[in-house]
């Protein structure tokens, strides 16, 4: 992107990707931002349900509270992704106590999300699920290769967690997961599932959908023949566009529009 925006061609916008992406919304109060985040969280959970990302009681999505960084909002234990509403969301503190909401917290959600929110300051949003293609890729002990532009978004920005120690319900395991994740976007847990994070809930959820889709492409390509990945240079060029945080945030907005139109009851408070 040219440094002097006056030299930009007319069809390019003044953003990192050249796309006409609007800026993030501004809020008049913490309450207003909290409501916004809870609505997006409920929508994200419904999107997981719509796309078949549920696996019994497994899987959780969280977002940090905008006023108290020691609190996070998450889907409750025992309610289907397909049914969660804003009214069902719970707020959990750093000790695992439900501070708001009438449902219990999934112990695994607390063990993982509390530690990532605590030890990874940039993780405003976290998405975790036991999805088919990510589990298959993890079983092979492989991360995404830069086979296309979408997968290049994770080039140098993903890690394989190979230390399975049973269901993730201990804080020690949660801390280890957070440490291994560091400042990366995605962590693939072998024998378990996928975790993605972002500087917003919207980013984290977009990265989850993209990673799962890319895992499917990689497995299909490998089954059909011998895929040819991008060179490091090509992957870096693609990552600069498709790995852009603002693009990830905006991409979720399209999914938000879709699910709210289809399932408006998710906004019930």
N, C-alpha and C positions, 0 to 999 in steps of 0.2 A: 504494500500500500504506500503510495507516495506520501512524503512528509507534508508537503504543501497541499492542503485540501482544495485550494483554488485550482489545482491542476487535475483534480479527479475528473474522469469522464462523467458525463451527465447521468449515465445509467448506474453509477456507483454511489452509495451513501457513505457518509462519514462515520463508518464503524469499522471494527477490526476486520470484518469479513466483506465489507462493501455492500452488505444487505441492509435494507431499510427497516432495521429493528428498532422499536421504540425503547425508551429508557424504562427502568424499573419504576413501579408506582411509589408515590410518596404518601405518608400517612400523618394524620393530624394528632394521633395519640397511639399509645401502646395498645389500648383496647381495640382500636380500629385495625391495627396491623395483626393483632392476635386473631381476630375474626377472619381476616384475609388468609392467614396461614392455616387456620383450622379448616376453612372451606377448601383450600387447595389440597390439604391432607386427606380429607374425606373423598375428594374427587380422585386423588391418586390411588387410594385404596379400592374404590369402585373400578378404576381402570385395571388394576391388578386382577380383580374378580372377572371383569369382562374378558380379559385375554387369557384366562385360565391359569393364572399364576398362583392360585391357592393350592395348598397341599395339607388338608386337615387344619390343624391349629397353627401350622407353621407359617412363617413370614410376617414381617412387620415393617412399617414405614413410620418415621418420626421426623419431627421438626422442632428445633429449639424454640423456647418461649422468647418473644422479642424483648421482654422486660427483665426477666430473671434468667440468665444463662445457665443456672443450675437446674432448671426445669426443662422438660421436653414433653411434647404432645405425641401420642402414639395410638394406634388402633388397639382396642381392648382384647383380652383373651376370650376366645370362644364365640366370637361373632364373625360370620362369613364376610369375606371381602365384598361380596355382592350385596350385602345388606347394611353396611356401616353408613351412618349419618353423622353429621357434625355433632349432634346431640350425644352420640355414643363415644366420642373421643375422650381419652383420659389424659390427665397431666400428672407426670411422675417426677419425683425429686431424686436427688443423688443417692438417697438411701433406699430407694425402691418403694417409697410410700406414695400411694395415689392421692394427690392433693386436690384434684378436681375430677368429677365423673363418678358414676355409680358402678363401674365394672372393674374387675381385677386386671392386673398387668400380667402379661406372659413373662415368666421368669427369664426365658431366653431373650426376650425383647429388652428387659432391663439389663441383663448381664452384658449384652452386646452394645446396645445403643447408649446407655449411660456412660460407658467407658470411652466409646468413640467421641461422643459429644464433649466429654471431659478432657480427653488427651489429644484430640485433633481439633484445634480451635477453628479451622476453616470449614468444619463439617456442620453446617447449619441444618442440612437435611440428610437423612440416611434411608436407603431402601435395601431391604433384604428379603430374599425369597429362595425357595427350593425349586427352581424352574428346570424344565426338562433338558434344554440344550446346554445350559451352564453346568448342570450336574454331569452331563455326559462328557463335556470338555474337561471338567475337573477330574473325572474318573480316569481320564487319559493323562492327567498331570500336565496339561498344556494350557498356555494362555493364548489370547487372540494373536494371530499373525496379521500383518497389514495386507490383507488380500484385496481390500477396497477402501474407499474413502471413509466409510463409517467406522470400520475396524481400526483405521489409522488414528482415530480420535484417542485410542488407548495406547498408542505407541509410546513406550517408556513411562506409562502412567498406570500400570497394573501390576499386581503381585499375586503369586500363588501361595496360599496358606496350606501347608502340607502336614501340620501337626494335629491331626484329628485326635481328640481326647474325649469322645462322647458328646452328647448334646450340650450345647453352649449355655450352661446355666450357672457357671461359676464366675465370680468377678475376676479371678486370676486369668481365666481363659479370655474373658472380655478385654482385659488390659493387654494381653498378648496380641490379640487380634488388632486392637487399636495401634499398638506399637509397630506391628508389621505393616499395617496400612499406611501409617505416616501421613504424608501429604498427597498420596496418590488418589486417583478417582475410583479405582475398582480393586476389590480383593476377591479372588476366587478361592473358596474353601473346598479343598479336595474332600470327597465323601460327604459333602454338606450342601453347599449352595453358593449364592453370589451376594456380595455387598457392594453397593455403590454409594458414594457421598458427593455432596456438592455444596457450594457456597449459598445455595438456596434449596428448598425442597424441590422446586421445579427442575433444577439441574440434576439432582440426585436421581429423580424418577426418570428423566430423559435418558441418563446414562444407563440405567438399569434396562430399559426397553432396548436401547441400542446394543448393549453388550449381549443380551439374550438373542437378538436377531443376528448379530454377527457370529455368535457361537453356532447358530443353525447353519449359516452360510458356510462356515469353515468345515463343519462336519459333512455337509452335503458335497462340498468341493472335494474333500479328501476321499469320500466314498466313490466319487465319479472319476477321479484321476489324481494327478499330481499338481496341486495348485502352485502358482508362481507368485510369491509375495512381492510387494513393492521393495525397491531399494530403500535404504535408510533415508536417503535424500528425498525420494518421492514420498515416503511415509511422513517425514517431517513437514513437507509442504502441505500434504493433506490434513495433518493434525492441526496446523495453524488455522485451517478453516473449520473442519468438522469437529475439532476439539475445543472450539471457542465456547466459553462459559455463557456469553450473552446469547449465542445461538441456541445453546441447550435450554436456557431459561425460556426463550421465546417458543421453542419447539413444543414445550409442555403446554403452552397456552392454546395451541391447536387442539391438543387432546382434551384440555379443560373445556373448551367450547363444545366439543363433541359429546363428552360424557354428561355435562350439565344439561344440554338439550335433550339427551336421551333419558336421563335419570334425574330429573330435578329434585326428587325427594331426598337426595343425598345432602341437600342444603338445610334440611329440617333441623332446627335448634331446640 
